[in-house]
Amino acid sequence: MPRRILIADDSPFTRKTLQDLLESRGWEVCGQADNGVDAVRMTVELNPDVVILDLAMPSMDGLTAARQNLGIASHNPDRDAHSP
């Protein structure tokens, strides 16, 4: 089963380029966000295996989003199991 990836970047061109590259290598892009707030929300909703975060995004930067995602994961140990 391919790894599920969430891409977060405020540039539509960058998101599309990453999506094309990843999908050409057999990875599944399960979602895209254009800011850090949406990236955190979508991480909770989609439970991706990997989140690619741009460092400079509107609403919340990538480092802050990564810290929030780590906090969510550490408080929810069942998050590792994907829903069928």
N, CA, C and O atoms as CSV, one atom per row, in Angstrom:
chain,resi,resn,atom,element,x,y,z
A,1,MET,N,N,0.849,-1.181,0.000
A,1,MET,CA,C,0.000,0.000,0.000
A,1,MET,C,C,0.894,1.243,0.000
A,1,MET,O,O,1.817,1.347,0.808
A,2,PRO,N,N,0.616,2.192,-0.916
A,2,PRO,CA,C,1.462,3.400,-0.966
A,2,PRO,C,C,1.280,4.259,0.279
A,2,PRO,O,O,0.213,4.281,0.892
A,3,ARG,N,N,2.334,4.956,0.628
A,3,ARG,CA,C,2.268,5.903,1.741
A,3,ARG,C,C,1.392,7.075,1.345
A,3,ARG,O,O,1.402,7.517,0.197
A,4,ARG,N,N,0.632,7.573,2.316
A,4,ARG,CA,C,-0.281,8.695,2.087
A,4,ARG,C,C,0.404,9.986,2.519
A,4,ARG,O,O,0.941,10.072,3.623
A,5,ILE,N,N,0.382,10.991,1.644
A,5,ILE,CA,C,1.118,12.237,1.880
A,5,ILE,C,C,0.177,13.432,1.795
A,5,ILE,O,O,-0.661,13.526,0.898
A,6,LEU,N,N,0.339,14.339,2.752
A,6,LEU,CA,C,-0.342,15.631,2.736
A,6,LEU,C,C,0.694,16.688,2.366
A,6,LEU,O,O,1.766,16.751,2.969
A,7,ILE,N,N,0.375,17.514,1.381
A,7,ILE,CA,C,1.264,18.591,0.944
A,7,ILE,C,C,0.688,19.917,1.432
A,7,ILE,O,O,-0.484,20.208,1.194
A,8,ALA,N,N,1.503,20.721,2.113
A,8,ALA,CA,C,1.076,22.042,2.571
A,8,ALA,C,C,2.063,23.088,2.064
A,8,ALA,O,O,3.223,23.125,2.474
A,9,ASP,N,N,1.575,23.930,1.167
A,9,ASP,CA,C,2.392,25.000,0.591
A,9,ASP,C,C,1.437,26.054,0.053
A,9,ASP,O,O,0.389,25.711,-0.494
A,10,ASP,N,N,1.775,27.316,0.196
A,10,ASP,CA,C,0.884,28.368,-0.286
A,10,ASP,C,C,0.983,28.598,-1.794
A,10,ASP,O,O,0.205,29.371,-2.351
A,11,SER,N,N,1.912,27.949,-2.446
A,11,SER,CA,C,2.068,28.083,-3.894
A,11,SER,C,C,1.364,26.931,-4.615
A,11,SER,O,O,1.760,25.775,-4.463
A,12,PRO,N,N,0.318,27.237,-5.401
A,12,PRO,CA,C,-0.348,26.170,-6.161
A,12,PRO,C,C,0.612,25.446,-7.113
A,12,PRO,O,O,0.501,24.236,-7.308
A,13,PHE,N,N,1.545,26.183,-7.697
A,13,PHE,CA,C,2.520,25.570,-8.604
A,13,PHE,C,C,3.374,24.543,-7.866
A,13,PHE,O,O,3.601,23.447,-8.378
A,14,THR,N,N,3.845,24.884,-6.677
A,14,THR,CA,C,4.678,23.961,-5.897
A,14,THR,C,C,3.878,22.737,-5.484
A,14,THR,O,O,4.373,21.614,-5.569
A,15,ARG,N,N,2.642,22.947,-5.036
A,15,ARG,CA,C,1.803,21.802,-4.641
A,15,ARG,C,C,1.598,20.854,-5.816
A,15,ARG,O,O,1.716,19.638,-5.665
A,16,LYS,N,N,1.291,21.409,-6.984
A,16,LYS,CA,C,1.058,20.585,-8.174
A,16,LYS,C,C,2.328,19.857,-8.600
A,16,LYS,O,O,2.279,18.683,-8.966
A,17,THR,N,N,3.459,20.547,-8.554
A,17,THR,CA,C,4.732,19.926,-8.931
A,17,THR,C,C,5.072,18.772,-7.993
A,17,THR,O,O,5.472,17.698,-8.442
A,18,LEU,N,N,4.913,18.997,-6.689
A,18,LEU,CA,C,5.171,17.926,-5.724
A,18,LEU,C,C,4.213,16.758,-5.921
A,18,LEU,O,O,4.620,15.597,-5.876
A,19,GLN,N,N,2.938,17.073,-6.139
A,19,GLN,CA,C,1.958,16.014,-6.353
A,19,GLN,C,C,2.338,15.166,-7.565
A,19,GLN,O,O,2.343,13.938,-7.483
A,20,ASP,N,N,2.650,15.801,-8.669
A,20,ASP,CA,C,3.026,15.062,-9.883
A,20,ASP,C,C,4.250,14.190,-9.642
A,20,ASP,O,O,4.281,13.031,-10.054
A,21,LEU,N,N,5.252,14.740,-8.981
A,21,LEU,CA,C,6.482,13.991,-8.700
A,21,LEU,C,C,6.198,12.789,-7.803
A,21,LEU,O,O,6.629,11.674,-8.099
A,22,LEU,N,N,5.480,13.014,-6.717
A,22,LEU,CA,C,5.201,11.932,-5.772
A,22,LEU,C,C,4.339,10.845,-6.399
A,22,LEU,O,O,4.623,9.658,-6.241
A,23,GLU,N,N,3.290,11.242,-7.109
A,23,GLU,CA,C,2.406,10.254,-7.727
A,23,GLU,C,C,3.113,9.471,-8.829
A,23,GLU,O,O,2.788,8.306,-9.057
A,24,SER,N,N,4.078,10.092,-9.521
A,24,SER,CA,C,4.825,9.372,-10.557
A,24,SER,C,C,5.727,8.303,-9.951
A,24,SER,O,O,6.177,7.392,-10.646
A,25,ARG,N,N,5.987,8.420,-8.655
A,25,ARG,CA,C,6.815,7.441,-7.934
A,25,ARG,C,C,5.968,6.446,-7.140
A,25,ARG,O,O,6.501,5.644,-6.374
A,26,GLY,N,N,4.633,6.503,-7.328
A,26,GLY,CA,C,3.758,5.545,-6.685
A,26,GLY,C,C,3.233,5.945,-5.316
A,26,GLY,O,O,2.613,5.123,-4.641
A,27,TRP,N,N,3.458,7.170,-4.889
A,27,TRP,CA,C,2.950,7.648,-3.615
A,27,TRP,C,C,1.542,8.212,-3.813
A,27,TRP,O,O,1.188,8.648,-4.909
A,28,GLU,N,N,0.745,8.198,-2.747
A,28,GLU,CA,C,-0.614,8.740,-2.804
A,28,GLU,C,C,-0.662,10.092,-2.105
A,28,GLU,O,O,-0.336,10.184,-0.921
A,29,VAL,N,N,-1.059,11.131,-2.811
A,29,VAL,CA,C,-1.266,12.444,-2.197
A,29,VAL,C,C,-2.717,12.469,-1.727
A,29,VAL,O,O,-3.643,12.515,-2.536
A,30,CYS,N,N,-2.901,12.439,-0.403
A,30,CYS,CA,C,-4.255,12.336,0.156
A,30,CYS,C,C,-4.890,13.706,0.393
A,30,CYS,O,O,-6.089,13.791,0.657
A,31,GLY,N,N,-4.095,14.781,0.301
A,31,GLY,CA,C,-4.653,16.109,0.488
A,31,GLY,C,C,-3.627,17.199,0.264
A,31,GLY,O,O,-2.421,16.957,0.239
A,32,GLN,N,N,-4.149,18.423,0.099
A,32,GLN,CA,C,-3.296,19.601,-0.081
A,32,GLN,C,C,-3.872,20.750,0.736
A,32,GLN,O,O,-5.085,20.953,0.780
A,33,ALA,N,N,-2.994,21.488,1.373
A,33,ALA,CA,C,-3.382,22.664,2.148
A,33,ALA,C,C,-2.569,23.853,1.677
A,33,ALA,O,O,-1.419,23.703,1.263
A,34,ASP,N,N,-3.174,25.050,1.740
A,34,ASP,CA,C,-2.437,26.243,1.306
A,34,ASP,C,C,-2.015,27.133,2.469
A,34,ASP,O,O,-1.518,28.239,2.255
A,35,ASN,N,N,-2.212,26.655,3.710
A,35,ASN,CA,C,-1.724,27.387,4.881
A,35,ASN,C,C,-1.558,26.418,6.045
A,35,ASN,O,O,-2.038,25.286,5.995
A,36,GLY,N,N,-0.882,26.866,7.083
A,36,GLY,CA,C,-0.570,26.001,8.215
A,36,GLY,C,C,-1.783,25.574,9.022
A,36,GLY,O,O,-1.829,24.448,9.517
A,37,VAL,N,N,-2.766,26.456,9.164
A,37,VAL,CA,C,-3.969,26.116,9.922
A,37,VAL,C,C,-4.700,24.954,9.245
A,37,VAL,O,O,-5.101,23.997,9.906
A,38,ASP,N,N,-4.870,25.044,7.936
A,38,ASP,CA,C,-5.524,23.960,7.197
A,38,ASP,C,C,-4.681,22.684,7.233
A,38,ASP,O,O,-5.227,21.582,7.279
A,39,ALA,N,N,-3.364,22.828,7.212
A,39,ALA,CA,C,-2.489,21.650,7.267
A,39,ALA,C,C,-2.695,20.883,8.573
A,39,ALA,O,O,-2.763,19.654,8.564
A,40,VAL,N,N,-2.793,21.598,9.694
A,40,VAL,CA,C,-3.020,20.932,10.983
A,40,VAL,C,C,-4.395,20.268,10.979
A,40,VAL,O,O,-4.524,19.111,11.382
A,41,ARG,N,N,-5.410,20.979,10.534
A,41,ARG,CA,C,-6.769,20.419,10.483
A,41,ARG,C,C,-6.814,19.177,9.602
A,41,ARG,O,O,-7.406,18.166,9.980
A,42,MET,N,N,-6.193,19.251,8.437
A,42,MET,CA,C,-6.227,18.126,7.508
A,42,MET,C,C,-5.397,16.952,8.006
A,42,MET,O,O,-5.706,15.802,7.694
A,43,THR,N,N,-4.351,17.224,8.773
A,43,THR,CA,C,-3.568,16.144,9.364
A,43,THR,C,C,-4.435,15.330,10.318
A,43,THR,O,O,-4.370,14.100,10.333
A,44,VAL,N,N,-5.244,16.022,11.112
A,44,VAL,CA,C,-6.154,15.332,12.032
A,44,VAL,C,C,-7.213,14.551,11.246
A,44,VAL,O,O,-7.500,13.398,11.567
A,45,GLU,N,N,-7.786,15.172,10.227
A,45,GLU,CA,C,-8.865,14.545,9.454
A,45,GLU,C,C,-8.386,13.374,8.596
A,45,GLU,O,O,-9.048,12.338,8.535
A,46,LEU,N,N,-7.240,13.535,7.933
A,46,LEU,CA,C,-6.792,12.564,6.940
A,46,LEU,C,C,-5.807,11.525,7.473
A,46,LEU,O,O,-5.656,10.456,6.882
A,47,ASN,N,N,-5.136,11.831,8.584
A,47,ASN,CA,C,-4.146,10.929,9.178
A,47,ASN,C,C,-3.112,10.437,8.150
A,47,ASN,O,O,-2.957,9.229,7.966
A,48,PRO,N,N,-2.410,11.353,7.483
A,48,PRO,CA,C,-1.423,10.933,6.480
A,48,PRO,C,C,-0.198,10.293,7.145
A,48,PRO,O,O,0.047,10.476,8.338
A,49,ASP,N,N,0.557,9.544,6.353
A,49,ASP,CA,C,1.813,8.967,6.840
A,49,ASP,C,C,2.915,10.019,6.881
A,49,ASP,O,O,3.792,9.982,7.744
A,50,VAL,N,N,2.860,10.965,5.927
A,50,VAL,CA,C,3.881,12.004,5.783
A,50,VAL,C,C,3.188,13.336,5.514
A,50,VAL,O,O,2.212,13.399,4.767
A,51,VAL,N,N,3.705,14.399,6.131
A,51,VAL,CA,C,3.221,15.750,5.850
A,51,VAL,C,C,4.416,16.570,5.370
A,51,VAL,O,O,5.418,16.689,6.076
A,52,ILE,N,N,4.311,17.128,4.182
A,52,ILE,CA,C,5.346,18.015,3.643
A,52,ILE,C,C,4.868,19.438,3.878
A,52,ILE,O,O,3.830,19.849,3.360
A,53,LEU,N,N,5.639,20.194,4.672
A,53,LEU,CA,C,5.242,21.547,5.066
A,53,LEU,C,C,6.207,22.592,4.524
A,53,LEU,O,O,7.422,22.472,4.683
A,54,ASP,N,N,5.660,23.612,3.887
A,54,ASP,CA,C,6.427,24.799,3.525
A,54,ASP,C,C,6.711,25.561,4.821
A,54,ASP,O,O,5.853,25.610,5.702
A,55,LEU,N,N,7.873,26.141,4.949
A,55,LEU,CA,C,8.199,26.878,6.171
A,55,LEU,C,C,7.476,28.211,6.260
A,55,LEU,O,O,7.096,28.628,7.354
A,56,ALA,N,N,7.279,28.889,5.138
A,56,ALA,CA,C,6.656,30.219,5.152
A,56,ALA,C,C,5.295,30.154,4.476
A,56,ALA,O,O,5.199,30.143,3.249
A,57,MET,N,N,4.237,30.110,5.292
A,57,MET,CA,C,2.866,30.076,4.775
A,57,MET,C,C,2.025,31.072,5.560
A,57,MET,O,O,2.373,31.441,6.681
A,58,PRO,N,N,0.914,31.507,4.966
A,58,PRO,CA,C,0.015,32.408,5.685
A,58,PRO,C,C,-0.728,31.665,6.803
A,58,PRO,O,O,-0.824,30.437,6.799
A,59,SER,N,N,-1.243,32.431,7.744
A,59,SER,CA,C,-2.036,31.938,8.880
A,59,SER,C,C,-1.213,31.206,9.926
A,59,SER,O,O,-1.412,31.430,11.120
A,60,MET,N,N,-0.304,30.346,9.521
A,60,MET,CA,C,0.578,29.621,10.437
A,60,MET,C,C,1.746,29.077,9.625
A,60,MET,O,O,1.546,28.465,8.576
A,61,ASP,N,N,2.964,29.298,10.109
A,61,ASP,CA,C,4.130,28.814,9.370
A,61,ASP,C,C,4.288,27.301,9.557
A,61,ASP,O,O,3.674,26.707,10.443
A,62,GLY,N,N,5.104,26.701,8.723
A,62,GLY,CA,C,5.290,25.260,8.739
A,62,GLY,C,C,5.872,24.717,10.027
A,62,GLY,O,O,5.494,23.627,10.455
A,63,LEU,N,N,6.778,25.442,10.657
A,63,LEU,CA,C,7.352,24.963,11.922
A,63,LEU,C,C,6.307,24.905,13.026
A,63,LEU,O,O,6.263,23.944,13.793
A,64,THR,N,N,5.469,25.925,13.108
A,64,THR,CA,C,4.399,25.930,14.112
A,64,THR,C,C,3.412,24.794,13.830
A,64,THR,O,O,2.964,24.115,14.753
A,65,ALA,N,N,3.077,24.593,12.566
A,65,ALA,CA,C,2.173,23.508,12.198
A,65,ALA,C,C,2.779,22.154,12.574
A,65,ALA,O,O,2.078,21.280,13.084
A,66,ALA,N,N,4.072,21.981,12.325
A,66,ALA,CA,C,4.732,20.719,12.683
A,66,ALA,C,C,4.686,20.497,14.188
A,66,ALA,O,O,4.423,19.382,14.637
A,67,ARG,N,N,4.937,21.538,14.972
A,67,ARG,CA,C,4.876,21.407,16.433
A,67,ARG,C,C,3.470,21.031,16.888
A,67,ARG,O,O,3.308,20.204,17.786
A,68,GLN,N,N,2.462,21.628,16.279
A,68,GLN,CA,C,1.089,21.291,16.649
A,68,GLN,C,C,0.761,19.852,16.263
A,68,GLN,O,O,0.108,19.139,17.024
A,69,ASN,N,N,1.210,19.425,15.087
A,69,ASN,CA,C,0.978,18.038,14.675
A,69,ASN,C,C,1.662,17.057,15.619
A,69,ASN,O,O,1.096,16.010,15.935
A,70,LEU,N,N,2.860,17.378,16.068
A,70,LEU,CA,C,3.548,16.511,17.019
A,70,LEU,C,C,2.795,16.439,18.334
A,70,LEU,O,O,2.707,15.373,18.945
A,71,GLY,N,N,2.254,17.560,18.771
A,71,GLY,CA,C,1.478,17.588,20.009
A,71,GLY,C,C,0.212,16.762,19.891
A,71,GLY,O,O,-0.171,16.067,20.833
A,72,ILE,N,N,-0.438,16.833,18.739
A,72,ILE,CA,C,-1.659,16.051,18.516
A,72,ILE,C,C,-1.323,14.560,18.522
A,72,ILE,O,O,-2.033,13.766,19.140
A,73,ALA,N,N,-0.251,14.182,17.841
A,73,ALA,CA,C,0.132,12.771,17.765
A,73,ALA,C,C,0.513,12.222,19.136
A,73,ALA,O,O,0.188,11.078,19.453
A,74,SER,N,N,1.192,13.017,19.947
A,74,SER,CA,C,1.622,12.517,21.251
A,74,SER,C,C,0.450,12.371,22.219
A,74,SER,O,O,0.538,11.601,23.175
A,75,HIS,N,N,-0.639,13.092,21.988
A,75,HIS,CA,C,-1.811,12.983,22.851
A,75,HIS,C,C,-2.836,11.982,22.336
A,75,HIS,O,O,-3.857,11.755,22.986
A,76,ASN,N,N,-2.580,11.383,21.184
A,76,ASN,CA,C,-3.514,10.429,20.601
A,76,ASN,C,C,-2.746,9.243,20.039
A,76,ASN,O,O,-2.504,9.194,18.833
A,77,PRO,N,N,-2.353,8.285,20.876
A,77,PRO,CA,C,-1.532,7.167,20.410
A,77,PRO,C,C,-2.231,6.278,19.379
A,77,PRO,O,O,-1.558,5.565,18.635
A,78,ASP,N,N,-3.549,6.305,19.318
A,78,ASP,CA,C,-4.267,5.495,18.340
A,78,ASP,C,C,-4.248,6.090,16.950
A,78,ASP,O,O,-4.740,5.467,16.009
A,79,ARG,N,N,-3.689,7.289,16.794
A,79,ARG,CA,C,-3.645,7.968,15.513
A,79,ARG,C,C,-2.860,7.195,14.455
A,79,ARG,O,O,-3.061,7.407,13.260
A,80,ASP,N,N,-1.971,6.306,14.882
A,80,ASP,CA,C,-1.137,5.579,13.924
A,80,ASP,C,C,-1.917,4.574,13.090
A,80,ASP,O,O,-1.499,4.218,11.989
A,81,ALA,N,N,-3.045,4.117,13.610
A,81,ALA,CA,C,-3.837,3.127,12.886
A,81,ALA,C,C,-4.754,3.827,11.896
A,81,ALA,O,O,-5.592,4.641,12.284
A,82,HIS,N,N,-4.590,3.505,10.604
A,82,HIS,CA,C,-5.455,4.089,9.572
A,82,HIS,C,C,-6.826,3.432,9.629
A,82,HIS,O,O,-6.946,2.234,9.886
A,83,SER,N,N,-7.848,4.228,9.387
A,83,SER,CA,C,-9.191,3.679,9.300
A,83,SER,C,C,-9.322,2.921,7.994
A,83,SER,O,O,-8.723,3.313,6.992
A,84,PRO,N,N,-10.101,1.831,7.984
A,84,PRO,CA,C,-10.258,1.066,6.725
A,84,PRO,C,C,-11.025,1.846,5.694
A,84,PRO,O,O,-11.246,1.356,4.586
